[in-house]
Amino acid sequence: MLKGVKNLTDKIIFPGEIPRLTGFESQKTSFVFEDGSPDFVMDDSALVLIKPEGLFVVTGCGHSGIVNTFEYARKITGINKLFGVMGGLHLKENDVQTRVTSWSRFSR
């Protein structure tokens, strides 16, 4: 995994490892390493496209959490408006409260 933000073009950014700061996303995992320890897929990432309408975020599997991903995209670009999201969100493994919190934060 590449560490750090990489500008692929002036409008396409690879954010590298996405910090998990929300406290309510990415708290559970069904993945394990060979030694049996939990794998939180820390090398999950995304692509951030800068569009005139705002940010378009393409997630991989979304293990970092959609709010973590969008908040980090906002931080590294300085753009607050979200235009769209495509990709995996990994919300089904979360409890209902986490899903509601994710969607309410995401839709602001």
N, C-alpha and C positions, 0 to 999 in steps of 0.2 A: 504494500500500500504506500502510495506517495504521501509523505507528511507535508502538511501545509497547503495553502491555497495555490492553485496553478491557473493562471489566465491562459486558456487555450486559444482564445481570440479576444478581441475587445468586447465581445458580447456573449461569450461562453466561458463559464468559470467552473473548474473542478475544485470543490471545497476541501478535498481530503477528508480526514477523520472529522466527524461532526461531534462537537461537544454535547454531552447529555446533561443539560442543566435544569430541566423543568421539574424534576423530582417526582413526576407522576407518569412519565413515559419511560419505556425500556427498563422497567423494574423486574420483569419476569422474562424467562427464556425457556424454551423447550430444547434448545441445542446444548450439546455437551462436547467437550474435548475428549480425546482418547483416554485421558486419565480420570474422566468422570466429572471434572469440574465444569461449572456452567460457562457456556460460550455466549456472551452478549453481542457477538458479531461487531466488535469495535471498529472493524475496517469497512463497515457499511458506509457508503457515500452517496453522492447524487451529482447531477449537473444543474447548473443555474444559468438560465438563458435570460439575458437582459433584452426586453422588448419595449417598444414605446409605451405599451399599455401597463407595464410593470414586470415583475419577475415571473418567469415560467420555470418551475422546478420539476425536474425529472428525477424521481427517486429510483434507487435500485430495488431493494426489498423493503426499505423503510424501517429497518431495525432500530435506527436512531430515534425514531418517532417523528411524526410530521411537524409537530410544533417546534421541536429542537431543530429540525432541518430548516424550516422556514425562518426561524429566529436567527440562525447562523447565516443563512443567505442574506437576510436583511443587514446583519452586522458587517459582512464582508463586502457588500455592494453599496451600502448607504441608501438603498432604495427600500421604502416601506411597503409599497403597494404590490399585492400579489395578483397576477393575471391568471395563473393556472397551475395545476399540479397534475402530473401523470406518473403512474408507477405503483409500486407496492406500498401499502400503508401499515400493514401488520397490526391492525386494530382488533381482529377477531380473538386474539389470545388475551386481550385486556378485559378487565371487568367492566361492567356497564358505566360506573362512575368515571373511570379513566377515559373511556370512549367519549362520554358526554363532555368531560373537561377538555379533552383534545379538540373535539369539534368546536366547542364554544370559543376556545382560545384561537384556533385556526381561522375561524370565520369572522374575526374582528376586522 
